[in-house]
Amino acid sequence: MATHTFRNHLGDLIEIPEIAATQAKNTFGELLDHVSSSGPVAITRHDTPKAVLLSYEEFQSLSNARSKTLDAFSTSFDDLLERLQAPGARERMEAAFNASPAELGRAAVEAAKRRR
C-alpha cells in the first residue's frame, strides 16, 4: 500500500495510507472509525489520489490554524500600510529607491548592528 506525507495540525509530517475509492465505499463505516482513531487516509481512483478523509477534529484544527495565519497577515498588512502613510514615509521611500549601492550597503550594516 502506498503512503503519502501530510503535515497535521501540530505541524508534524506524517505518513498517511491510501485506499481505493471502491474499497472506501464498501467499508465506509470502518474507514470512519479508522480515521477517527488513527488519522487521515488518502482515497484513490485508478491509483491516483483524489481526496483525503480526515477527522472532524483535524479539519477544525487545520481550519483554525489557517484563519489565525490570515488574521495575523491582515494585521501585519494593516500595520505596514499605516507606517507607509505616516508623515515623511514618502520621502524615506524615495530616498531608499534612489540610494546608491554603497549607501544601501552602509544602511544594511547599520541595521544589522542595531539588531544585535
CYANA upper distance limits for C-alpha pairs under 8 A (distance plus 0.5 A):
  1 MET  CA     17 PRO  CA      7.41
  1 MET  CA     18 GLU  CA      7.25
  1 MET  CA     19 ILE  CA      8.48
  2 ALA  CA     17 PRO  CA      6.71
  2 ALA  CA     18 GLU  CA      6.59
  3 THR  CA     15 GLU  CA      6.41
  3 THR  CA     16 ILE  CA      5.76
  3 THR  CA     17 PRO  CA      4.90
  3 THR  CA     18 GLU  CA      6.42
  4 HIS  CA     15 GLU  CA      5.91
  4 HIS  CA     16 ILE  CA      5.66
  4 HIS  CA     17 PRO  CA      6.95
  4 HIS  CA     18 GLU  CA      8.02
  4 HIS  CA     42 ALA  CA      8.05
  5 THR  CA     13 LEU  CA      6.82
  5 THR  CA     14 ILE  CA      5.95
  5 THR  CA     15 GLU  CA      5.03
  5 THR  CA     16 ILE  CA      6.53
  6 PHE  CA     13 LEU  CA      6.04
  6 PHE  CA     14 ILE  CA      5.82
  6 PHE  CA     15 GLU  CA      6.78
  6 PHE  CA     16 ILE  CA      7.30
  7 ARG  CA     11 GLY  CA      5.90
  7 ARG  CA     12 ASP  CA      5.85
  7 ARG  CA     13 LEU  CA      4.93
  7 ARG  CA     14 ILE  CA      6.69
  8 ASN  CA     12 ASP  CA      6.07
  8 ASN  CA     13 LEU  CA      7.07
  8 ASN  CA     14 ILE  CA      7.56
  8 ASN  CA     58 GLU  CA      7.96
  8 ASN  CA     62 LEU  CA      8.04
  9 HIS  CA     58 GLU  CA      6.97
  9 HIS  CA     61 SER  CA      6.28
  9 HIS  CA     62 LEU  CA      5.84
  9 HIS  CA     65 ALA  CA      8.03
 16 ILE  CA     39 GLY  CA      7.94
 16 ILE  CA     40 PRO  CA      6.51
 16 ILE  CA     41 VAL  CA      6.03
 16 ILE  CA     42 ALA  CA      7.20
 17 PRO  CA     40 PRO  CA      8.24
 17 PRO  CA     41 VAL  CA      5.88
 17 PRO  CA     42 ALA  CA      6.63
 18 GLU  CA     41 VAL  CA      6.02
 18 GLU  CA     42 ALA  CA      4.84
 18 GLU  CA     43 ILE  CA      6.08
 18 GLU  CA     44 THR  CA      7.19
 18 GLU  CA     49 PRO  CA      8.18
 19 ILE  CA     23 GLN  CA      7.14
 19 ILE  CA     24 ALA  CA      6.89
 19 ILE  CA     41 VAL  CA      7.51
 19 ILE  CA     42 ALA  CA      6.73
 19 ILE  CA     43 ILE  CA      5.54
 19 ILE  CA     44 THR  CA      6.55
 20 ALA  CA     24 ALA  CA      6.66
 20 ALA  CA     43 ILE  CA      6.15
 20 ALA  CA     44 THR  CA      5.27
 20 ALA  CA     45 ARG  CA      6.51
 20 ALA  CA     46 HIS  CA      8.27
 20 ALA  CA     47 ASP  CA      7.79
 21 ALA  CA     25 LYS  CA      6.59
 21 ALA  CA     43 ILE  CA      6.10
 21 ALA  CA     44 THR  CA      6.01
 21 ALA  CA     45 ARG  CA      6.17
 22 THR  CA     26 ASN  CA      6.74
 23 GLN  CA     27 THR  CA      6.54
 23 GLN  CA     28 PHE  CA      8.50
 24 ALA  CA     28 PHE  CA      5.78
 24 ALA  CA     31 LEU  CA      7.15
 24 ALA  CA     43 ILE  CA      7.76
 27 THR  CA     31 LEU  CA      6.58
 28 PHE  CA     32 LEU  CA      6.65
 29 GLY  CA     33 ASP  CA      6.93
 30 GLU  CA     34 HIS  CA      6.67
 31 LEU  CA     35 VAL  CA      6.64
 32 LEU  CA     36 SER  CA      6.64
 32 LEU  CA     55 SER  CA      8.46
 33 ASP  CA     37 SER  CA      6.76
 34 HIS  CA     38 SER  CA      5.96
 34 HIS  CA     39 GLY  CA      7.50
 35 VAL  CA     39 GLY  CA      5.10
 35 VAL  CA     40 PRO  CA      5.84
 35 VAL  CA     41 VAL  CA      7.25
 35 VAL  CA     53 LEU  CA      7.65
 35 VAL  CA     54 LEU  CA      6.36
 35 VAL  CA     55 SER  CA      6.32
 36 SER  CA     54 LEU  CA      8.04
 36 SER  CA     55 SER  CA      5.81
 39 GLY  CA     54 LEU  CA      6.91
 39 GLY  CA     55 SER  CA      7.48
 40 PRO  CA     52 VAL  CA      7.08
 40 PRO  CA     53 LEU  CA      6.00
 40 PRO  CA     54 LEU  CA      4.83
 40 PRO  CA     55 SER  CA      7.43
 41 VAL  CA     52 VAL  CA      6.10
 41 VAL  CA     53 LEU  CA      5.85
 41 VAL  CA     54 LEU  CA      7.17
 42 ALA  CA     49 PRO  CA      6.72
 42 ALA  CA     50 LYS  CA      7.96
 42 ALA  CA     51 ALA  CA      6.34
 42 ALA  CA     52 VAL  CA      4.85
 42 ALA  CA     53 LEU  CA      6.89
 43 ILE  CA     49 PRO  CA      6.20
 43 ILE  CA     50 LYS  CA      6.40
 43 ILE  CA     51 ALA  CA      5.70
 43 ILE  CA     52 VAL  CA      6.31
 43 ILE  CA     53 LEU  CA      7.76
 44 THR  CA     48 THR  CA      5.53
 44 THR  CA     49 PRO  CA      4.64
 44 THR  CA     50 LYS  CA      5.77
 44 THR  CA     51 ALA  CA      7.49
 45 ARG  CA     49 PRO  CA      7.00
 45 ARG  CA     50 LYS  CA      6.97
 54 LEU  CA     58 GLU  CA      6.92
 54 LEU  CA     59 PHE  CA      7.20
 55 SER  CA     59 PHE  CA      6.79
 56 TYR  CA     60 GLN  CA      6.60
 57 GLU  CA     61 SER  CA      6.65
 58 GLU  CA     62 LEU  CA      6.62
 59 PHE  CA     63 SER  CA      6.55
 60 GLN  CA     64 ASN  CA      6.52
 61 SER  CA     65 ALA  CA      6.63
 62 LEU  CA     66 ARG  CA      6.73
 63 SER  CA     67 SER  CA      6.73
 64 ASN  CA     68 LYS  CA      6.66
 65 ALA  CA     69 THR  CA      6.75
 66 ARG  CA     70 LEU  CA      6.73
 67 SER  CA     71 ASP  CA      6.53
 68 LYS  CA     72 ALA  CA      6.57
 69 THR  CA     73 PHE  CA      6.62
 70 LEU  CA     74 SER  CA      6.54
 71 ASP  CA     75 THR  CA      6.70
 72 ALA  CA     76 SER  CA      6.60
 73 PHE  CA     77 PHE  CA      6.56
 74 SER  CA     78 ASP  CA      6.64
 75 THR  CA     79 ASP  CA      6.69
 76 SER  CA     80 LEU  CA      6.72
 77 PHE  CA     81 LEU  CA      6.57
 78 ASP  CA     82 GLU  CA      6.67
 79 ASP  CA     83 ARG  CA      6.82
 80 LEU  CA     84 LEU  CA      6.66
 81 LEU  CA     85 GLN  CA      6.87
 82 GLU  CA     86 ALA  CA      6.93
 83 ARG  CA     89 ALA  CA      7.75
 84 LEU  CA     89 ALA  CA      5.97
 84 LEU  CA     90 ARG  CA      7.87
 85 GLN  CA     89 ALA  CA      6.79
 85 GLN  CA     90 ARG  CA      8.28
 88 GLY  CA     92 ARG  CA      6.81
 89 ALA  CA     93 MET  CA      6.62
 90 ARG  CA     94 GLU  CA      6.67
 91 GLU  CA     95 ALA  CA      6.63
 92 ARG  CA     96 ALA  CA      6.70
 93 MET  CA     97 PHE  CA      6.72
 94 GLU  CA     98 ASN  CA      6.54
 95 ALA  CA     99 ALA  CA      6.40
 96 ALA  CA    104 LEU  CA      8.15
 99 ALA  CA    103 GLU  CA      6.31
 99 ALA  CA    104 LEU  CA      6.74
100 SER  CA    104 LEU  CA      6.76
101 PRO  CA    105 GLY  CA      6.58
102 ALA  CA    106 ARG  CA      6.76
103 GLU  CA    107 ALA  CA      6.68
104 LEU  CA    108 ALA  CA      6.61
105 GLY  CA    109 VAL  CA      6.78
106 ARG  CA    110 GLU  CA      6.73
107 ALA  CA    111 ALA  CA      6.61
108 ALA  CA    112 ALA  CA      6.63
109 VAL  CA    113 LYS  CA      6.75
110 GLU  CA    114 ARG  CA      6.84
111 ALA  CA    115 ARG  CA      6.98
112 ALA  CA    116 ARG  CA      7.37
